[in-house]
């Protein structure tokens, strides 16, 4: 588990060093775990760098982590009002 996390952190740093935003780097580093291809992960997270829409309200890595939590635990049934996302 720790080795996997360390590897993903390294991958996120590599993405960032290639010029991708913070959010893109975090989401892309975990993309395979959630069945996303790299290009789709990078597109989904593209406008979250520098905060949502670059408004500097919430940093990119936090936005990326929130996206990943949604992929891991998010509600998938609209009628599920007691789901984990509430």
MINU-20297 format. One record per atom (N, C-alpha, C, O): y, x, z; chain; residue number from 1; residue in three letters; atom name. Coordinates in pm, whole numbers, plus 50000, padded with zeros to 5 digits. Layout:
# residues N
v;u;w;balum;zado;logu;doke
Y;X;Z;A;NUM;Ala;CA
...
***
This chain:
# residues 86
v;u;w;balum;zado;logu;doke
49880;50083;50000;A;1;Unk;N
50000;50000;50000;A;1;Unk;CA
50126;50087;50000;A;1;Unk;C
50216;50066;49919;A;1;Unk;O
50133;50185;50091;A;2;Unk;N
50250;50273;50099;A;2;Unk;CA
50265;50354;49970;A;2;Unk;C
50376;50374;49922;A;2;Unk;O
50152;50400;49915;A;3;Unk;N
50158;50477;49791;A;3;Unk;CA
50212;50391;49677;A;3;Unk;C
50291;50438;49594;A;3;Unk;O
50168;50264;49673;A;4;Unk;N
50216;50173;49570;A;4;Unk;CA
50366;50150;49584;A;4;Unk;C
50439;50152;49485;A;4;Unk;O
50412;50129;49706;A;5;Unk;N
50554;50108;49730;A;5;Unk;CA
50634;50232;49693;A;5;Unk;C
50738;50222;49629;A;5;Unk;O
50585;50349;49733;A;6;Unk;N
50653;50474;49699;A;6;Unk;CA
50662;50492;49547;A;6;Unk;C
50765;50536;49495;A;6;Unk;O
50555;50457;49478;A;7;Unk;N
50553;50467;49332;A;7;Unk;CA
50656;50372;49269;A;7;Unk;C
50724;50408;49173;A;7;Unk;O
50666;50253;49323;A;8;Unk;N
50761;50155;49270;A;8;Unk;CA
50906;50197;49299;A;8;Unk;C
50994;50175;49216;A;8;Unk;O
50929;50255;49414;A;9;Unk;N
51062;50306;49445;A;9;Unk;CA
51099;50416;49346;A;9;Unk;C
51211;50419;49294;A;9;Unk;O
51006;50507;49321;A;10;Unk;N
51029;50613;49222;A;10;Unk;CA
51059;50553;49085;A;10;Unk;C
51149;50599;49014;A;10;Unk;O
50983;50450;49049;A;11;Unk;N
51004;50384;48919;A;11;Unk;CA
51143;50322;48913;A;11;Unk;C
51210;50333;48811;A;11;Unk;O
51186;50257;49021;A;12;Unk;N
51320;50196;49025;A;12;Unk;CA
51428;50302;49010;A;12;Unk;C
51525;50282;48937;A;12;Unk;O
51411;50415;49077;A;13;Unk;N
51508;50525;49065;A;13;Unk;CA
51510;50577;48922;A;13;Unk;C
51617;50606;48868;A;13;Unk;O
51394;50588;48859;A;14;Unk;N
51387;50633;48720;A;14;Unk;CA
51462;50538;48627;A;14;Unk;C
51538;50582;48541;A;14;Unk;O
51441;50408;48645;A;15;Unk;N
51516;50310;48563;A;15;Unk;CA
51666;50329;48582;A;15;Unk;C
51742;50331;48485;A;15;Unk;O
51708;50342;48708;A;16;Unk;N
51850;50357;48737;A;16;Unk;CA
51906;50483;48670;A;16;Unk;C
52016;50480;48615;A;16;Unk;O
51831;50591;48676;A;17;Unk;N
51876;50716;48616;A;17;Unk;CA
51882;50709;48464;A;17;Unk;C
51952;50788;48400;A;17;Unk;O
51809;50614;48406;A;18;Unk;N
51814;50592;48261;A;18;Unk;CA
51934;50508;48221;A;18;Unk;C
51960;50489;48102;A;18;Unk;O
52007;50456;48320;A;19;Unk;N
52128;50380;48289;A;19;Unk;CA
52119;50230;48316;A;19;Unk;C
52215;50158;48294;A;19;Unk;O
52004;50183;48365;A;20;Unk;N
51992;50041;48398;A;20;Unk;CA
52063;50013;48529;A;20;Unk;C
52080;50102;48612;A;20;Unk;O
52104;49887;48546;A;21;Unk;N
52170;49847;48669;A;21;Unk;CA
52074;49845;48787;A;21;Unk;C
51953;49852;48771;A;21;Unk;O
52132;49836;48905;A;22;Unk;N
52052;49837;49029;A;22;Unk;CA
51951;49723;49032;A;22;Unk;C
51833;49744;49060;A;22;Unk;O
51997;49603;49003;A;23;Unk;N
51908;49487;49004;A;23;Unk;CA
51799;49502;48898;A;23;Unk;C
51681;49477;48927;A;23;Unk;O
51836;49542;48779;A;24;Unk;N
51738;49563;48673;A;24;Unk;CA
51632;49664;48716;A;24;Unk;C
51513;49644;48692;A;24;Unk;O
51675;49769;48780;A;25;Unk;N
51584;49875;48822;A;25;Unk;CA
51481;49825;48922;A;25;Unk;C
51363;49857;48912;A;25;Unk;O
51527;49745;49019;A;26;Unk;N
51437;49691;49121;A;26;Unk;CA
51338;49593;49058;A;26;Unk;C
51218;49603;49081;A;26;Unk;O
51389;49498;48980;A;27;Unk;N
51302;49395;48921;A;27;Unk;CA
51203;49457;48823;A;27;Unk;C
51085;49421;48825;A;27;Unk;O
51247;49548;48740;A;28;Unk;N
51158;49611;48642;A;28;Unk;CA
51048;49693;48709;A;28;Unk;C
50936;49702;48658;A;28;Unk;O
51080;49753;48824;A;29;Unk;N
50980;49834;48894;A;29;Unk;CA
50864;49750;48947;A;29;Unk;C
50754;49802;48970;A;29;Unk;O
50886;49621;48966;A;30;Unk;N
50783;49530;49016;A;30;Unk;CA
50734;49431;48911;A;30;Unk;C
50649;49347;48940;A;30;Unk;O
50785;49439;48790;A;31;Unk;N
50758;49340;48686;A;31;Unk;CA
50609;49317;48662;A;31;Unk;C
50564;49203;48654;A;31;Unk;O
50532;49423;48652;A;32;Unk;N
50390;49409;48622;A;32;Unk;CA
50316;49331;48730;A;32;Unk;C
50218;49262;48702;A;32;Unk;O
50362;49341;48852;A;33;Unk;N
50297;49269;48963;A;33;Unk;CA
50306;49117;48944;A;33;Unk;C
50221;49043;48993;A;33;Unk;O
50410;49072;48873;A;34;Unk;N
50432;48928;48854;A;34;Unk;CA
50409;48882;48711;A;34;Unk;C
50451;48773;48673;A;34;Unk;O
50344;48966;48632;A;35;Unk;N
50309;48927;48495;A;35;Unk;CA
50426;48927;48398;A;35;Unk;C
50420;48863;48294;A;35;Unk;O
50533;48998;48432;A;36;Unk;N
50648;49008;48342;A;36;Unk;CA
50638;49138;48263;A;36;Unk;C
50596;49240;48317;A;36;Unk;O
50676;49133;48137;A;37;Unk;N
50684;49260;48066;A;37;Unk;CA
50819;49325;48098;A;37;Unk;C
50912;49259;48144;A;37;Unk;O
50826;49453;48072;A;38;Unk;N
50945;49530;48108;A;38;Unk;CA
51073;49473;48047;A;38;Unk;C
51174;49458;48116;A;38;Unk;O
51069;49441;47919;A;39;Unk;N
51189;49393;47850;A;39;Unk;CA
51238;49262;47910;A;39;Unk;C
51359;49244;47930;A;39;Unk;O
51146;49170;47940;A;40;Unk;N
51186;49043;47999;A;40;Unk;CA
51245;49065;48139;A;40;Unk;C
51345;49003;48173;A;40;Unk;O
51185;49151;48218;A;41;Unk;N
51236;49180;48352;A;41;Unk;CA
51378;49237;48344;A;41;Unk;C
51465;49199;48421;A;41;Unk;O
51399;49327;48251;A;42;Unk;N
51531;49387;48236;A;42;Unk;CA
51634;49283;48192;A;42;Unk;C
51749;49286;48237;A;42;Unk;O
51595;49192;48105;A;43;Unk;N
51687;49087;48060;A;43;Unk;CA
51721;48989;48173;A;43;Unk;C
51837;48952;48191;A;43;Unk;O
51618;48947;48248;A;44;Unk;N
51640;48852;48357;A;44;Unk;CA
51740;48907;48458;A;44;Unk;C
51825;48834;48507;A;44;Unk;O
51730;49035;48488;A;45;Unk;N
51813;49096;48592;A;45;Unk;CA
51943;49156;48540;A;45;Unk;C
52020;49212;48618;A;45;Unk;O
51969;49147;48410;A;46;Unk;N
52080;49219;48349;A;46;Unk;CA
52217;49186;48408;A;46;Unk;C
52298;49278;48425;A;46;Unk;O
52246;49064;48438;A;47;Unk;N
52381;49027;48482;A;47;Unk;CA
52396;49022;48633;A;47;Unk;C
52490;48961;48684;A;47;Unk;O
52305;49085;48705;A;48;Unk;N
52313;49087;48850;A;48;Unk;CA
52358;49222;48904;A;48;Unk;C
52369;49239;49026;A;48;Unk;O
52381;49317;48817;A;49;Unk;N
52433;49447;48862;A;49;Unk;CA
52579;49433;48903;A;49;Unk;C
52654;49360;48840;A;49;Unk;O
52618;49503;49007;A;50;Unk;N
52756;49493;49055;A;50;Unk;CA
52784;49358;49117;A;50;Unk;C
52899;49315;49126;A;50;Unk;O
52678;49291;49160;A;51;Unk;N
52693;49156;49212;A;51;Unk;CA
52674;49057;49100;A;51;Unk;C
52676;49095;48983;A;51;Unk;O
52657;48933;49132;A;52;Unk;N
52635;48830;49031;A;52;Unk;CA
52755;48829;48935;A;52;Unk;C
52869;48812;48977;A;52;Unk;O
52726;48849;48808;A;53;Unk;N
52832;48850;48707;A;53;Unk;CA
52936;48958;48729;A;53;Unk;C
53050;48945;48686;A;53;Unk;O
52897;49066;48795;A;54;Unk;N
52984;49181;48825;A;54;Unk;CA
53105;49143;48911;A;54;Unk;C
53210;49206;48902;A;54;Unk;O
53089;49042;48994;A;55;Unk;N
53198;48999;49081;A;55;Unk;CA
53195;49071;49215;A;55;Unk;C
53281;49047;49300;A;55;Unk;O
53098;49159;49236;A;56;Unk;N
53088;49241;49356;A;56;Unk;CA
53072;49160;49484;A;56;Unk;C
53116;49202;49591;A;56;Unk;O
53009;49044;49472;A;57;Unk;N
52987;48960;49589;A;57;Unk;CA
52854;48990;49658;A;57;Unk;C
52846;48983;49780;A;57;Unk;O
52752;49023;49583;A;58;Unk;N
52622;49058;49640;A;58;Unk;CA
52568;49173;49555;A;58;Unk;C
52565;49163;49432;A;58;Unk;O
52525;49279;49619;A;59;Unk;N
52484;49397;49542;A;59;Unk;CA
52357;49370;49460;A;59;Unk;C
52277;49283;49493;A;59;Unk;O
52342;49446;49354;A;60;Unk;N
52230;49430;49262;A;60;Unk;CA
52093;49442;49325;A;60;Unk;C
52006;49359;49297;A;60;Unk;O
52069;49543;49410;A;61;Unk;N
51936;49554;49470;A;61;Unk;CA
51900;49432;49555;A;61;Unk;C
51785;49388;49556;A;61;Unk;O
51998;49377;49626;A;62;Unk;N
51970;49256;49706;A;62;Unk;CA
51937;49140;49614;A;62;Unk;C
51843;49064;49641;A;62;Unk;O
52011;49125;49506;A;63;Unk;N
51981;49020;49409;A;63;Unk;CA
51840;49038;49353;A;63;Unk;C
51765;48940;49339;A;63;Unk;O
51803;49161;49321;A;64;Unk;N
51669;49189;49269;A;64;Unk;CA
51561;49153;49369;A;64;Unk;C
51459;49095;49332;A;64;Unk;O
51583;49188;49495;A;65;Unk;N
51484;49155;49599;A;65;Unk;CA
51471;49005;49616;A;65;Unk;C
51361;48954;49636;A;65;Unk;O
51583;48933;49608;A;66;Unk;N
51577;48786;49618;A;66;Unk;CA
51496;48730;49502;A;66;Unk;C
51417;48637;49521;A;66;Unk;O
51514;48785;49383;A;67;Unk;N
51433;48740;49268;A;67;Unk;CA
51285;48765;49292;A;67;Unk;C
51201;48679;49265;A;67;Unk;O
51253;48884;49344;A;68;Unk;N
51113;48917;49370;A;68;Unk;CA
51053;48829;49479;A;68;Unk;C
50936;48790;49470;A;68;Unk;O
51130;48796;49581;A;69;Unk;N
51081;48705;49686;A;69;Unk;CA
51053;48569;49624;A;69;Unk;C
50954;48505;49659;A;69;Unk;O
51139;48524;49534;A;70;Unk;N
51115;48398;49464;A;70;Unk;CA
50986;48402;49383;A;70;Unk;C
50911;48305;49381;A;70;Unk;O
50961;48514;49316;A;71;Unk;N
50837;48527;49240;A;71;Unk;CA
50716;48527;49331;A;71;Unk;C
50610;48476;49294;A;71;Unk;O
50731;48584;49449;A;72;Unk;N
50620;48593;49544;A;72;Unk;CA
50596;48462;49619;A;72;Unk;C
50482;48420;49637;A;72;Unk;O
50702;48398;49664;A;73;Unk;N
50691;48286;49757;A;73;Unk;CA
50760;48158;49711;A;73;Unk;C
50756;48058;49783;A;73;Unk;O
50821;48158;49596;A;74;Unk;N
50904;48047;49553;A;74;Unk;CA
50832;47914;49536;A;74;Unk;C
50713;47908;49505;A;74;Unk;O
50908;47811;49555;A;75;Unk;N
50861;47673;49539;A;75;Unk;CA
50833;47646;49392;A;75;Unk;C
50914;47681;49306;A;75;Unk;O
50720;47584;49364;A;76;Unk;N
50686;47551;49225;A;76;Unk;CA
50667;47402;49205;A;76;Unk;C
50643;47357;49093;A;76;Unk;O
50676;47325;49310;A;77;Unk;N
50659;47180;49304;A;77;Unk;CA
50789;47117;49354;A;77;Unk;C
50825;47133;49470;A;77;Unk;O
50858;47045;49266;A;78;Unk;N
50986;46984;49302;A;78;Unk;CA
50974;46887;49418;A;78;Unk;C
51072;46863;49489;A;78;Unk;O
50858;46830;49439;A;79;Unk;N
50839;46734;49548;A;79;Unk;CA
50809;46805;49681;A;79;Unk;C
50807;46740;49785;A;79;Unk;O
50786;46933;49678;A;80;Unk;N
50751;47009;49798;A;80;Unk;CA
50875;47046;49876;A;80;Unk;C
50929;47155;49860;A;80;Unk;O
50918;46957;49960;A;81;Unk;N
51041;46981;50039;A;81;Unk;CA
51014;47067;50162;A;81;Unk;C
51108;47112;50227;A;81;Unk;O
50888;47090;50194;A;82;Unk;N
50851;47172;50309;A;82;Unk;CA
50805;47310;50264;A;82;Unk;C
50750;47386;50344;A;82;Unk;O
50828;47344;50138;A;83;Unk;N
50782;47472;50084;A;83;Unk;CA
50845;47592;50150;A;83;Unk;C
50939;47580;50228;A;83;Unk;O
50792;47707;50119;A;84;Unk;N
50835;47833;50180;A;84;Unk;CA
50979;47867;50146;A;84;Unk;C
51042;47945;50218;A;84;Unk;O
51033;47811;50036;A;85;Unk;N
51167;47848;49995;A;85;Unk;CA
51276;47772;50071;A;85;Unk;C
51394;47790;50042;A;85;Unk;O
51238;47690;50165;A;86;Unk;N
51339;47613;50242;A;86;Unk;CA
51356;47670;50378;A;86;Unk;C
51436;47619;50456;A;86;Unk;O
***
